């Protein structure tokens, strides 16, 4: 048995209406409530905010949140005793790092990377309103620095104290968001299961369960958006995938996805979906036994096809899932053209913390070829 370490996530509060229980767990006093304008406009936070009369609402978080937005949230939260992140991955990422910076007053530039944040944050609750990022289960936050560069802080100090999975909050999600965030969660699980670093039996268990749930419930959640059971299963799947990749980090798909968000403002889940099958194809020879395990698990009908057939079956299963949900399949659909390939490939090479986790190396030439295949 190979030695390994595994860290569980926050205390979980789950079920319809669970978000209304936030007041029960937060310490008394003002809390910084981090969200975005769209969540506020949809009224998703109204019932929660009614129960938190001392909340200081910061709703200026944008997609791919900037350093400036993060620091504005920190300034807004001075004097608060707790933090709530309410929304998709962006508000939750800002909330995690804001809770840490408000409490420690540390210099953000000393924290980029893995294991640099060693202080104690404010009590933190995260409430996802999409089923994809798994940010409520991870110690990772990603912030855009400058106009396009994404930097991460990865430290156990950022793990939330409570994660609240309330399927009622996801009932209003448009099909496109449901699809892209669901594929995002699938990418988290697959990359955790095949990570070249820190993969272990516990992360494997969480990743497999997440993949089964997504395979069973994602199309159902897309086709029947008011299906509370399907919505709940997808929230659970995203959370389990988050626990998996918090311990066995993601890799090449994410490394190639980040430049799409930074330069073309493609939502993170969609950018992962666009690159998924292409990066899996690149990894095929190195990861074939693991891909075969997953292929046979998700599609028992291919159990007799042998190692290569089962591994190819995984890629085909994921392609069918993407088609069934209606997620865009080509980079050209999101504004990327041949003239952008060199830029994207160069930018992907900056994601060293992710590339080292890939089952096989991805060079700049490889990245360009993969982007070209995805056009």
C-alpha positions in Angstrom: 0.0 0.0 0.0 1.4 3.4 -1.0 1.2 6.1 1.7 -1.1 9.0 1.1 -2.9 11.8 2.8 -6.6 12.8 2.4 -8.4 15.8 3.8 -12.2 15.9 4.0 -14.1 19.1 3.2 -16.5 21.3 5.3 -19.4 20.2 7.4 -22.2 19.6 4.9 -25.8 20.9 5.2 -28.0 19.5 2.4 -31.6 19.4 1.3 -34.4 21.6 -0.1 -34.4 24.8 1.9 -31.0 24.2 3.5 -29.8 27.7 2.7 -32.3 29.2 5.1 -30.5 27.4 7.9 -27.4 29.6 7.6 -28.3 31.8 10.5 -28.2 28.7 12.8 -24.5 28.1 12.1 -23.0 31.5 11.7 -21.6 33.3 14.7 -23.6 36.4 15.9 -22.6 39.7 14.3 -22.2 41.1 10.8 -21.3 38.8 8.0 -19.9 39.7 4.6 -22.3 38.2 2.0 -20.5 37.7 -1.3 -22.5 37.2 -4.4 -23.1 38.6 -7.9 -25.7 40.9 -9.5 -27.3 38.1 -11.4 -28.0 36.1 -8.3 -29.5 39.1 -6.6 -31.6 39.9 -9.7 -33.0 36.4 -9.7 -34.0 36.7 -6.0 -32.1 33.6 -5.0 -30.6 35.2 -2.0 -33.7 37.0 -0.7 -34.9 34.5 1.8 -31.4 34.0 3.2 -30.7 37.7 3.5 -34.0 38.2 5.4 -32.7 35.8 8.0 -29.3 37.7 8.1 -30.2 41.3 8.9 -26.6 42.2 9.8 -25.2 41.0 6.5 -23.0 43.4 4.5 -23.9 42.5 0.9 -21.1 42.6 -1.7 -22.7 41.7 -5.1 -20.1 43.1 -7.5 -18.4 39.8 -8.3 -17.9 39.2 -12.0 -17.1 36.1 -14.0 -13.4 35.4 -13.7 -13.2 37.7 -10.7 -10.3 40.2 -10.7 -7.8 41.1 -8.0 -9.5 44.5 -7.8 -12.9 42.9 -7.1 -11.3 40.7 -4.4 -9.7 43.6 -2.6 -13.0 45.6 -2.8 -14.7 42.7 -1.1 -12.0 42.6 1.6 -12.5 46.3 2.2 -16.3 45.9 2.4 -15.9 43.1 4.9 -13.8 45.0 7.5 -15.4 44.5 10.9 -17.4 41.4 9.8 -17.1 38.3 11.9 -18.0 35.7 9.2 -18.3 35.4 5.4 -20.8 33.8 3.2 -20.1 33.0 -0.5 -23.4 32.6 -2.4 -23.5 31.8 -6.1 -21.4 30.1 -8.7 -17.6 29.5 -8.5 -16.7 33.2 -8.8 -18.5 34.5 -5.7 -17.3 31.4 -3.7 -13.7 31.9 -4.8 -13.8 35.6 -3.8 -15.5 34.7 -0.4 -12.8 32.1 0.4 -9.9 34.5 -0.1 -11.7 37.5 1.4 -12.4 35.5 4.6 -8.7 34.8 4.8 -7.4 38.3 4.0 -9.9 40.1 6.3 -8.7 37.9 9.2 -5.0 37.9 8.6 -4.3 41.2 6.8 -1.6 39.3 4.8 -0.2 40.5 1.5 -2.0 38.7 -1.4 1.2 38.4 -3.4 2.8 36.2 -0.8 0.0 33.7 -1.1 -0.1 32.6 -4.8 0.7 28.9 -5.2 0.3 25.9 -2.9 0.5 25.9 0.8 1.4 29.6 1.3 -1.7 30.6 3.3 -1.0 29.4 6.8 -3.1 31.7 8.9 -6.7 31.4 10.2 -9.7 32.8 8.2 -13.0 34.1 9.4 -15.8 31.5 9.8 -16.9 30.7 6.2 -20.0 29.2 4.7 -20.3 28.6 0.9 -23.7 28.1 -0.9 -23.4 27.0 -4.5 -26.2 28.0 -6.9 -24.8 25.9 -9.7 -23.9 22.2 -9.7 -20.4 22.3 -11.2 -17.4 24.0 -9.7 -17.3 22.1 -6.4 -15.7 25.3 -5.0 -17.6 24.8 -1.7 -15.5 21.6 -1.1 -12.0 22.8 -2.1 -9.2 24.9 -0.6 -8.5 26.5 -4.0 -9.4 29.9 -5.3 -8.6 31.4 -8.7 -8.3 35.1 -9.3 -7.6 37.0 -12.6 -4.5 39.2 -12.3 -4.1 41.9 -14.8 -6.3 41.5 -17.9 -5.9 37.8 -18.6 -3.7 35.9 -16.2 -5.3 33.5 -13.7 -3.5 32.8 -10.5 -4.5 30.4 -7.7 -4.1 30.1 -4.0 -4.3 26.5 -2.7 -4.2 25.9 1.0 -6.2 24.0 3.6 -6.7 27.4 5.4 -9.2 28.3 2.6 -11.5 25.3 3.2 -15.0 26.5 4.3 -16.4 25.6 7.6 -19.9 24.8 6.1 -21.1 23.9 2.6 -24.8 24.2 2.0 -26.3 22.2 -0.9 -29.8 23.5 -1.5 -31.3 22.1 -4.8 -34.1 24.7 -4.7 -31.5 27.3 -5.6 -30.6 25.6 -8.8 -34.1 25.2 -10.2 -33.9 28.4 -12.2 -30.7 27.6 -14.0 -30.9 27.8 -17.8 -30.2 24.6 -19.7 -26.9 25.9 -21.0 -25.6 26.7 -17.5 -26.8 23.3 -16.2 -25.1 21.5 -19.0 -21.7 23.3 -18.9 -21.4 23.2 -15.1 -22.3 19.5 -15.1 -19.6 18.7 -17.6 -17.3 20.9 -15.5 -17.9 18.6 -12.5 -17.3 15.5 -14.7 -13.9 17.0 -15.7 -13.0 17.5 -12.0 -13.8 13.9 -11.3 -12.0 12.5 -14.3 -8.9 14.6 -13.8 -8.8 13.7 -10.1 -9.0 10.0 -11.0 -6.2 10.2 -13.5 -4.0 12.8 -11.8 -0.3 12.1 -12.0 0.2 13.5 -8.4 -1.6 12.6 -5.2 -4.2 10.3 -6.7 -5.3 7.9 -3.9 -8.0 5.4 -3.1 -10.1 7.9 -1.2 -10.1 10.5 -4.0 -10.8 7.7 -6.5 -13.9 6.7 -4.5 -15.3 10.2 -4.5 -14.5 10.7 -8.2 -16.2 7.4 -9.3 -19.4 8.2 -7.3 -19.4 11.7 -8.8 -19.1 10.4 -12.4 -21.9 7.9 -11.9 -24.2 10.6 -10.6 -23.4 13.0 -13.4 -23.9 10.2 -16.0 -27.2 9.3 -14.5 -28.7 12.8 -13.7 -27.2 15.5 -15.9 -29.3 15.0 -19.0 -32.4 14.6 -16.7 -31.6 17.9 -15.0 -31.3 19.6 -18.4 -34.5 18.1 -19.8 -36.6 18.5 -16.6 -35.2 21.6 -14.9 -37.7 21.5 -12.1 -36.8 17.9 -11.1 -35.7 18.5 -7.5 -34.2 15.0 -7.2 -32.0 15.4 -10.3 -30.9 18.9 -9.1 -30.0 17.5 -5.7 -28.0 14.6 -7.2 -26.1 17.0 -9.4 -25.2 19.3 -6.5 -24.0 16.2 -4.6 -22.0 15.0 -7.6 -20.3 18.4 -8.0 -19.5 18.4 -4.3 -18.0 14.9 -4.4 -15.9 15.8 -7.4 -14.7 18.9 -5.5 -13.6 16.7 -2.6 -11.8 14.4 -5.0 -9.8 17.1 -6.8 -9.1 19.0 -3.6 -6.9 16.0 -2.8 -5.9 14.8 -6.3 -5.4 17.9 -8.4 -6.8 18.6 -11.8 -4.5 18.8 -14.8 -4.4 19.4 -18.6 -8.0 20.0 -19.4 -8.0 22.9 -16.9 -4.6 24.2 -18.0 -6.0 24.6 -21.6 -9.4 25.8 -20.4 -8.1 28.8 -18.4 -6.8 30.8 -21.4 -10.2 30.5 -22.9 -11.7 32.2 -19.9 -9.0 34.8 -19.6 -8.9 35.9 -23.2 -12.4 35.1 -24.5 -14.4 35.2 -21.3 -15.8 31.7 -21.9 -17.4 30.4 -18.7 -15.2 28.0 -16.9 -17.4 25.0 -17.2 -17.9 25.5 -20.9 -14.2 26.0 -21.5 -13.5 22.6 -19.7 -16.2 21.0 -21.8 -14.7 22.3 -25.0 -11.3 20.8 -24.3 -12.2 17.6 -22.5 -12.3 14.9 -25.2 -9.3 16.4 -27.0 -7.0 16.3 -23.9 -8.3 12.8 -23.1 -7.2 11.8 -26.6 -3.8 13.2 -26.0 -3.5 11.3 -22.7 -4.8 8.1 -24.1 -1.6 6.0 -24.2 -0.5 7.1 -20.7 -3.9 6.9 -19.0 -5.5 4.0 -21.0 -5.9 1.6 -18.1 -7.6 4.2 -16.0 -9.8 5.5 -18.8 -10.8 1.9 -19.5 -11.9 1.5 -15.9 -14.1 4.6 -16.1 -15.4 3.6 -19.6 -16.6 0.2 -18.4 -18.0 1.7 -15.2 -20.1 4.3 -17.1 -21.1 2.0 -20.0 -21.2 -1.6 -18.9 -22.1 -2.6 -22.4 -18.5 -2.1 -23.5 -17.0 -4.4 -20.8 -15.9 -7.0 -23.4 -14.2 -4.6 -25.8 -10.8 -4.8 -24.2 -8.6 -2.1 -22.7 -8.4 0.2 -25.8 -12.1 -0.3 -26.6 -13.2 0.5 -23.1 -10.9 3.6 -22.9 -12.2 4.9 -26.3 -15.7 4.1 -24.9 -15.1 6.7 -22.2 -14.4 9.4 -24.7 -17.4 8.4 -26.8 -19.6 8.3 -23.7 -18.5 11.9 -22.8 -19.1 13.1 -26.3 -22.6 11.6 -26.2 -23.3 13.3 -22.9 -22.2 16.7 -24.3 -24.4 16.2 -27.4 -27.4 15.2 -25.3 -27.1 18.3 -23.1 -26.6 20.7 -26.0 -23.3 22.2 -24.7 -21.3 23.9 -27.5 -18.7 21.5 -29.0 -16.3 23.7 -31.0 -14.1 26.7 -30.1 -15.3 28.5 -33.2 -18.7 28.7 -31.5 -17.2 30.9 -28.8 -15.2 33.2 -31.0 -11.9 31.4 -31.3 -10.2 31.3 -34.7 -7.0 30.0 -36.2 -5.3 33.3 -35.6 -5.7 32.8 -31.8 -4.0 29.4 -31.6 -0.4 30.6 -30.9 -1.6 32.9 -28.1 -3.7 30.3 -26.4 -0.9 27.7 -26.6 1.6 30.1 -25.0 -0.9 31.1 -22.3 -1.6 27.5 -21.4 2.1 26.9 -20.7 1.8 29.4 -17.8 -0.4 26.9 -15.9 2.5 24.9 -14.6 0.7 24.0 -11.3 -1.9 22.1 -13.4 0.3 20.7 -16.2 2.5 18.8 -13.8 -0.6 16.8 -12.8 -1.3 15.6 -16.3 -0.8 11.9 -17.0 1.6 12.8 -19.8 3.4 16.0 -20.8 1.7 18.7 -22.8 4.2 20.9 -24.7 3.4 24.2 -26.3 3.2 22.5 -29.7 0.8 19.9 -28.2 -1.4 22.6 -26.8 -1.6 24.3 -30.1 -2.5 21.1 -31.8 -5.3 20.4 -29.2 -6.7 23.9 -29.6 -6.7 23.4 -33.4 -8.5 20.1 -33.1 -11.1 21.8 -31.0 -11.8 24.6 -33.5 
